[in-house]
Amino acid sequence: MWITGLPASGKSTLTAALKGQLLGRGIDVAVLESDLLREVLTPHPRYDEEERETFYKQMVFIGALLARHGVAVIFDATANRREYRDRARREIPRFMEVYVDSPLEICKARDPKGIYRAAGERTANTVPGLQSRYEPPEHAEVVVHGREAPEIAAAHVIAALADKGYLGAGSR
């Protein structure tokens, strides 16, 4: 599944809660977190459209490879353009998109990585939702709100996974 939303919307917090709930059901998951992957795949990221296109192709390749080998995957990444996430939807048969809908003002107030501050200081010029467009999903299977408690939001996602039959017989 792909957890998407603006920077600082609550994607990583939701991912952590979701991973915990899935582990509690006996389902191990691989989390592909964009910041960690960038350290390996693009150690000096420019965050321009060309670099993002290449990075998300690589990310989807890794996730699809894991999924083909039976590994449950959570993509924890903004992926500001729908086409990045749609590529994963095309390549991974049992795919689900989760949109963390948080107003830009809340994301700016949270700003744990200083992304919005850097944009204000003009040391970052490609922040999704500010200088680069962010395209929210048109058909997300689940929409959660950034103000929602992470455990509650994760429970909504778990329910959607169950409804789609993605949890399998091995989960509790």
SVG drawing of the C-alpha trace seen along z (x, -y; Angstrom):
<svg xmlns="http://www.w3.org/2000/svg" viewBox="-15 -33 40 52">
<polyline fill="none" stroke="black" stroke-width="0.4" points="0.0,0.0 1.1,-3.6 0.7,-6.1 0.6,-9.5 0.0,-13.1 1.8,-16.4 5.1,-16.5 4.4,-16.4 0.8,-15.3 1.3,-12.3 2.3,-9.5 5.2,-8.2 3.1,-8.2 0.3,-6.3 2.8,-3.9 4.3,-3.1 0.8,-2.5 -0.2,-0.4 3.0,1.7 2.3,2.3 -1.2,3.4 -0.2,5.7 2.6,7.2 0.0,7.8 -2.0,9.9 1.1,11.9 1.8,10.0 5.4,8.7 5.8,5.8 8.6,4.0 8.4,0.2 9.9,-1.6 10.4,-5.1 11.4,-7.7 13.9,-9.6 15.8,-6.4 15.8,-5.1 17.0,-8.5 20.1,-8.1 21.0,-5.1 19.4,-5.7 19.9,-9.4 22.5,-10.4 22.5,-14.0 18.9,-14.6 17.9,-17.6 14.1,-17.0 13.5,-18.2 11.0,-16.5 13.6,-14.4 15.2,-13.1 11.8,-12.4 10.7,-10.5 13.8,-8.3 13.6,-7.9 9.9,-6.8 10.5,-4.4 13.3,-2.8 11.1,-2.8 8.2,-1.1 10.6,1.5 11.8,2.4 8.3,2.6 7.0,4.6 9.9,7.0 9.2,7.5 5.5,8.0 6.1,10.6 8.1,12.6 5.2,12.4 6.4,9.5 3.7,7.0 5.0,3.5 4.1,0.1 5.4,-2.8 5.8,-5.8 6.3,-8.6 4.7,-11.8 5.1,-11.0 3.7,-14.3 2.5,-13.3 -0.3,-10.7 1.6,-9.0 4.3,-7.9 1.7,-6.1 -0.3,-4.9 2.8,-3.1 2.8,-1.1 -0.9,-0.4 -0.2,1.0 2.7,3.1 1.4,4.5 -1.8,6.5 -2.9,6.3 -2.4,2.5 -4.1,0.0 -3.6,-3.8 -4.1,-5.6 -4.3,-9.4 -3.4,-11.3 -5.4,-14.4 -4.0,-17.2 -4.3,-20.9 -1.2,-22.7 -1.3,-24.9 -1.2,-21.9 1.7,-20.4 3.6,-23.7 3.0,-23.8 4.3,-20.3 7.3,-20.5 9.4,-17.9 12.1,-17.9 12.2,-21.7 11.0,-21.4 8.5,-24.3 11.0,-26.4 13.6,-25.8 11.1,-26.8 10.4,-30.0 14.1,-30.7 14.4,-29.9 16.9,-27.1 14.3,-24.6 12.5,-25.4 10.6,-22.2 8.4,-21.5 5.2,-19.7 2.2,-21.7 4.2,-25.0 6.6,-25.3 5.9,-21.9 2.4,-20.7 0.9,-17.9 -1.7,-15.8 -3.9,-14.1 -5.3,-10.7 -8.4,-10.6 -9.5,-7.2 -7.7,-6.4 -9.1,-3.3 -8.8,-5.0 -8.7,-8.6 -7.6,-9.4 -7.3,-12.8 -4.0,-14.0 -5.7,-15.1 -7.1,-11.6 -5.3,-9.4 -2.8,-7.2 -4.3,-4.0 -7.8,-4.9 -6.5,-5.8 -4.6,-2.6 -7.7,-0.6 -9.5,-2.2 -6.8,-1.0 -6.8,2.5 -10.6,2.7 -10.1,1.7 -7.4,4.4 -9.8,6.9 -12.6,5.8 -10.4,6.3 -9.3,9.7 -5.7,8.7 -5.1,9.9 -5.2,13.6 -5.9,16.6 -2.6,16.4 -3.5,13.1 -5.2,13.1"/>
</svg>
